[in-house]
Amino acid sequence: MPDESTNGVSIAEALRATFARWRGDAEGVRIVWAPGRVNLIGEHTDYNDGFVLPMTLGRAIYVALRARSDDRLHLRSLDFDEEVDFRLGTPPEMPPAHWTTYVGGMLYELHQRGAFATGIEMLLFGDVPIGAGLSSSAALEVAVGVAVEALTETPRDPVETALLCQYVEHTYAGVQCGIMDQFATRLGRAGHALFLDCRSLDYRNVPLPLAQASIVVVDSGVRRKLAASKYNERRAECEQAVAYFQQFDPSIQALRDVTPALFDQNKTGLPDVIRKRAQHVIEENARVEEAVRLLEAGDLAGFGACMNRSHESLRDLYEVSCAELDFLVATAQQTPGVLGARMTGGGFGGCSVNLVEKLTAEAFSEAIVDHYERQFDRVADVYLVEENVEAGVMPS
């Protein structure tokens, strides 16, 4: 089994060797990867047709695979130490949160669309933490899509792949997610963040100043199952707000269309909870646009300030933070060299993301683990993002 501490090439080598032990040889095996992602700013805006700014990580889901001559799909997960075998064209019947739901859903939908026609042997491994808000499920879906492209040597429009992955998440996993996770994982580029308009799907890659500042992801270790969390409830609350504002402007389709002026003029008619949800989304969209301008201008302090305000809004208005995340963010914001900090992901657990001056990043990483353990008697994992990767065939 690959060691999580090894680099990409050695993981590929280890996967190839593991595949050979599993199937008898590794002749004709292709190896691909799809990274997890961390969202720098723009939380719970994607399913409101808004703006987001994620970046890929250096951690990924890795797939080793090759074609079979029959119609059988043999799948093995090293992370879960599980193996399944079923017939091509069979919809997945596992529980929504099971890894085979994502893999089987992608394979079924790709086969239905004529992307491949033979059986497959597929070995999977990942070092993206599960349930941490770093899009391990999106990385799994995208990895399967990229794997089929490599196997058939037939490139697919990456936007279409991202949309298919979202469809699988909705249909098979039961999570009504926005497009950000799958889009960022499939179209994110090394050395860049991805500024995405979740309505038009217009995007541009924004260079990251990783030579000046580091992105430090701190995993609280608090886990939530997204489908069973408050995620779908928050989405429904946003839809209630949209229905309310449509009486003033029938052209409104999502909270992205509600201007700050329209919100201020009519917010008193909303129930308190719905008002807070709408205020977060409207202001967060504006923050993303401001943050992108600041990043492109090289104003890292200004960008960090946007991150700080984003966390306050997620904590107080959208109410998706938790005590552990609030502690991690507050501690970071009080640490010299930290330019900005916020929770990231769906919330109720998972990770904080921190923008830290390069020279202090390692010291900060050690200090935050110590403070967190003393406060909660729990060890936080820290991921120092010094480089990020893009989905595709792994280097060999």
Stockholm file with secondary structure:
# STOCKHOLM 1.0

chainA/1-396         MPDESTNGVSIAEALRATFARWRGDAEGVRIVWAPGRVNLIGEHTDYNDGFVLPMTLGRAIYVALRARSDDRLHLRSLDFDEEVDFRLGTPPEMPPAHWTTYVGGMLYELHQRGAFATGIEMLLFGDVPIGAGLSSSAALEVAVGVAVEALTETPRDPVETALLCQYVEHTYAGVQCGIMDQFATRLGRAGHALFLDCRSLDYRNVPLPLAQASIVVVDSGVRRKLAASKYNERRAECEQAVAYFQQFDPSIQALRDVTPALFDQNKTGLPDVIRKRAQHVIEENARVEEAVRLLEAGDLAGFGACMNRSHESLRDLYEVSCAELDFLVATAQQTPGVLGARMTGGGFGGCSVNLVEKLTAEAFSEAIVDHYERQFDRVADVYLVEENVEAGVMPS
#=GR chainA/1-396 SS CCCTTSCHHHHHHHHHHHHHHHHSCCTTCEEEEEEEEEEEECCSCGGGTCEEEEEEEEEEEEEEEEECSSSEEEEEETTTTEEEEEETTCCCCSCTTSHHHHHHHHHHHHHHTTSCCSCEEEEEEECSCTTSSSCHHHHHHHHHHHHHHHHHTCCCCHHHHHHHHHHHIIIIICCCCCSHHHHHHHHCCTTEEEEEETTTCCEEEEECCTTTEEEEEEECCCCCCGGGSSHHHHHHHHHHHHHHHTTTCTTCCSGGGCCHHHHHHHGGGSCHHHHHHHHHHHHHHHHHHHHHHHHHTTCHHHHHHHHHHHHHHHHHTSCCCCHHHHHHHHHHHTSTTEEEEEEESSSSSSEEEEEEEGGGHHHHHHHHHHHHHHHHSCCCEEEEESCCCCSEECCC
#=GC SS_cons         CCCTTSCHHHHHHHHHHHHHHHHSCCTTCEEEEEEEEEEEECCSCGGGTCEEEEEEEEEEEEEEEEECSSSEEEEEETTTTEEEEEETTCCCCSCTTSHHHHHHHHHHHHHHTTSCCSCEEEEEEECSCTTSSSCHHHHHHHHHHHHHHHHHTCCCCHHHHHHHHHHHIIIIICCCCCSHHHHHHHHCCTTEEEEEETTTCCEEEEECCTTTEEEEEEECCCCCCGGGSSHHHHHHHHHHHHHHHTTTCTTCCSGGGCCHHHHHHHGGGSCHHHHHHHHHHHHHHHHHHHHHHHHHTTCHHHHHHHHHHHHHHHHHTSCCCCHHHHHHHHHHHTSTTEEEEEEESSSSSSEEEEEEEGGGHHHHHHHHHHHHHHHHSCCCEEEEESCCCCSEECCC
//
